[in-house]
Amino acid sequence: MDRLTYIGHATTLLQLGRSSVLTDPMLRGWLGPLTRHGPRPPKSLADATDLVLISHLHRDHLDLRSLRRLRGKAPMVVPHGAAGLAGRGGAEEIHELGRGETVSIGDVEVTGVPAKHGGHRDGSRGVEVEPLGYLIRAGGRTAYFAGDTDLFPEMADLGPVDLALLPVWGWGPSVGAGHLDPEKAARAVEVIRPRLAVPIHWGTFYPLGLRRFRPKPLADPPHEFARLAKRAAPEVEVRVLQPGDETPLEDG
């Protein structure tokens, strides 16, 4: 059965047909001052993953320690220019894509699509690579994984898709340029019109001290997104998954 598991942050495991696709794996319990809240990723991911997608170079999306946990078993798709860095995570087979380019790996077809987001590894320092989102086609379904992005005009050309994985927040009390918040993500749903939309990139990593100011840090954005998306595109189903939850992708 086709299904989606929301592992946390931008990490999802998407089962389509005979293939499992893992997005932006961030699998450890901390990243700098940020700590993971919620369940740990399953240890079986290395054996359960047939393909890994990396959207951009930021450390919460391309994490070398997390990639090493996958033991290099699965092929990887990365934006043009990212193979050298991503290869340090141990993958033996890496495919670079640009906007509009498509690669077929096993039963999965992946197309690079635009993403409006910063491309440097560390702020304005280090290597810069253009970020991507991805259209994933397998098992007779099409899914859109946005990575990190703001709204961009070409979103109107992405549909139709069965599933849209849309970021709705980040790891702090606010989000800056180059990100979707609940309002912008609802506008993305209105433009793309997926059959099913699932909010990601929220509530998994945040500074430990944030609990002093918010009893349930970063728990509101996905529900605000669901409320706004229902108003903007009532025919689109929205499912809010907690980190660790999974859902079938059967037709509604």
C-alpha positions in Angstrom: 0.0 0.0 0.0 1.3 3.5 -0.9 1.9 5.5 2.3 3.7 8.4 3.8 5.7 8.5 7.0 6.5 11.9 8.5 9.8 11.3 10.3 10.2 15.0 11.2 11.4 18.3 10.0 11.7 17.9 6.2 12.4 14.2 6.4 9.7 11.9 5.0 9.6 8.4 3.8 7.3 8.0 0.8 6.3 4.5 -0.3 5.1 4.6 -3.9 4.5 1.3 -5.6 7.6 -0.9 -5.1 9.9 2.0 -4.1 10.6 4.0 -1.0 11.9 7.6 -1.3 13.5 9.4 1.7 13.6 13.2 1.6 16.2 15.4 3.2 17.2 12.9 6.0 17.9 14.6 9.3 18.1 11.6 11.6 20.0 12.6 14.7 18.9 14.1 18.0 20.6 17.5 17.7 22.0 20.1 15.3 24.0 22.8 17.0 21.7 24.5 19.5 18.7 22.6 18.2 17.4 19.5 19.8 14.9 16.9 18.5 11.5 16.6 20.1 9.3 13.6 19.4 10.2 10.1 18.4 13.6 9.1 17.0 13.7 8.0 13.4 13.4 4.2 13.0 16.8 2.3 12.8 15.5 0.4 9.8 15.6 3.4 7.4 18.8 2.3 5.8 17.2 -1.0 4.7 13.8 0.6 3.9 15.1 3.3 1.6 15.5 2.9 -2.2 16.2 6.5 -3.1 17.3 9.6 -1.2 16.5 13.2 -2.3 18.4 16.2 -1.1 16.8 19.6 -1.8 19.7 22.0 -0.8 22.9 22.4 1.1 21.6 23.8 4.5 22.7 21.6 7.4 19.2 20.7 8.5 18.6 19.3 5.0 22.0 17.9 4.0 23.3 16.4 7.2 26.4 14.2 6.6 26.1 12.3 9.9 22.5 11.4 9.0 23.6 10.3 5.5 26.2 8.0 7.0 23.5 6.2 9.0 22.1 5.1 5.7 25.4 3.3 4.9 25.4 4.4 1.3 22.9 1.8 0.3 20.5 4.0 -1.7 21.2 6.1 -4.7 20.9 9.9 -4.1 19.6 12.8 -6.2 21.0 16.3 -5.4 21.0 19.7 -7.1 23.8 20.4 -9.6 27.0 21.1 -7.8 26.1 19.2 -4.6 27.5 15.8 -5.4 31.0 16.5 -3.9 29.6 17.5 -0.5 26.8 14.9 -0.5 29.3 12.2 -1.4 31.1 12.7 2.0 28.0 11.1 3.5 28.9 7.7 1.9 26.6 7.4 -1.0 28.1 5.4 -3.9 25.6 6.5 -6.6 24.7 10.2 -6.8 22.8 11.9 -9.6 22.8 15.7 -10.0 19.7 17.5 -11.4 18.8 21.0 -12.4 15.5 22.7 -13.0 13.4 20.8 -15.5 15.8 17.9 -15.6 14.5 14.3 -15.0 16.2 11.1 -14.0 14.8 7.6 -13.7 16.1 5.4 -10.9 14.5 2.0 -10.6 10.8 2.5 -10.7 11.0 6.2 -9.7 11.1 9.2 -12.0 12.4 12.5 -10.4 12.2 15.9 -11.9 13.9 19.0 -10.4 11.7 22.0 -10.0 12.4 25.6 -8.7 12.7 26.5 -5.1 13.1 30.1 -3.9 15.5 29.8 -1.0 19.1 30.5 -0.1 21.8 28.3 -1.7 24.9 28.7 0.5 26.0 26.0 2.8 26.6 28.4 5.8 24.9 31.7 5.4 26.8 33.8 2.8 30.0 31.6 3.2 31.2 28.5 1.5 29.9 26.7 -1.6 26.6 27.9 -3.2 24.2 25.5 -5.0 20.8 26.4 -6.5 18.2 24.7 -4.3 15.5 22.4 -5.8 12.1 21.0 -5.1 11.2 17.6 -6.7 8.3 16.0 -8.5 8.4 12.3 -7.8 6.5 9.8 -10.0 6.1 6.2 -9.1 3.4 3.6 -8.7 1.0 5.7 -10.8 1.2 8.7 -8.4 2.9 12.0 -8.5 4.2 13.8 -5.3 5.7 17.2 -4.9 8.4 17.6 -2.3 9.1 21.4 -1.9 12.3 21.2 0.2 12.6 24.8 1.6 11.0 27.5 -0.5 9.1 30.7 -0.7 6.2 31.1 -3.2 7.4 31.3 -6.8 5.5 31.9 -10.1 6.2 28.4 -11.5 4.2 26.8 -8.8 1.2 27.1 -11.1 2.8 24.6 -13.5 3.5 21.9 -10.9 0.1 20.2 -10.9 -1.7 18.0 -11.1 -0.2 16.1 -8.2 -1.6 13.5 -5.8 0.4 14.7 -2.8 2.1 18.0 -1.9 4.7 18.0 1.0 4.8 21.6 2.0 7.0 23.3 4.6 5.0 25.5 7.0 7.5 26.7 9.5 11.1 26.2 10.7 12.8 25.8 14.1 12.4 29.2 15.8 9.7 31.6 16.9 9.6 33.1 13.4 10.5 32.3 9.8 12.4 34.6 7.4 12.6 35.1 3.7 12.8 32.0 1.6 10.3 30.0 3.6 6.6 29.2 3.5 4.6 30.0 6.6 1.0 28.8 7.1 -0.5 31.6 5.0 1.9 31.2 2.1 1.7 27.4 2.2 -2.1 27.7 1.9 -1.6 30.0 -1.1 0.6 27.3 -2.5 -2.2 24.7 -2.1 -4.6 27.1 -3.8 -2.2 27.3 -6.8 -1.0 23.7 -7.0 -4.4 22.0 -6.1 -3.0 18.7 -5.0 -5.4 15.9 -4.0 -3.7 15.7 -0.6 -1.5 18.2 1.2 0.7 17.4 4.2 2.5 20.1 6.2 6.2 19.4 7.0 9.2 21.2 8.4 7.6 22.1 11.8 7.8 21.2 15.4 10.7 18.7 15.3 13.8 20.8 16.1 13.9 23.9 18.2 16.2 25.4 20.9 15.7 23.7 24.2 15.0 27.1 26.0 12.0 27.8 23.8 9.8 25.8 26.1 10.3 28.5 28.7 8.3 30.8 26.5 5.9 28.4 24.7 4.5 25.3 26.5 4.1 23.6 23.1 6.6 25.2 20.8 5.9 25.3 17.1 2.7 23.1 17.4 0.3 25.7 15.9 1.7 26.3 12.4 0.4 23.0 10.8 -3.1 23.5 12.2 -3.2 27.1 11.1 -2.1 26.0 7.6 -4.9 23.4 7.6 -7.5 26.0 8.5 -6.3 28.5 5.9 -5.9 25.8 3.2 -9.5 24.7 3.7 -10.7 28.2 3.1 -8.4 28.7 0.0 -9.0 25.3 -1.6 -11.8 23.4 0.1 -11.5 20.5 -2.3 -8.0 19.7 -1.2 -7.6 17.3 1.7 -5.1 18.3 4.4 -3.7 15.8 6.8 -1.6 17.0 9.8 0.8 14.2 10.8 2.8 14.3 14.0 6.5 13.3 13.7 6.6 9.6 13.5 3.0 9.2 12.1 2.2 7.6 8.8 -0.8 7.7 6.6 -2.0 5.7 3.5 -2.2 7.5 0.2 -5.4 5.9 -1.0 -7.7 8.0 -3.1 -10.3 10.0 -1.2 
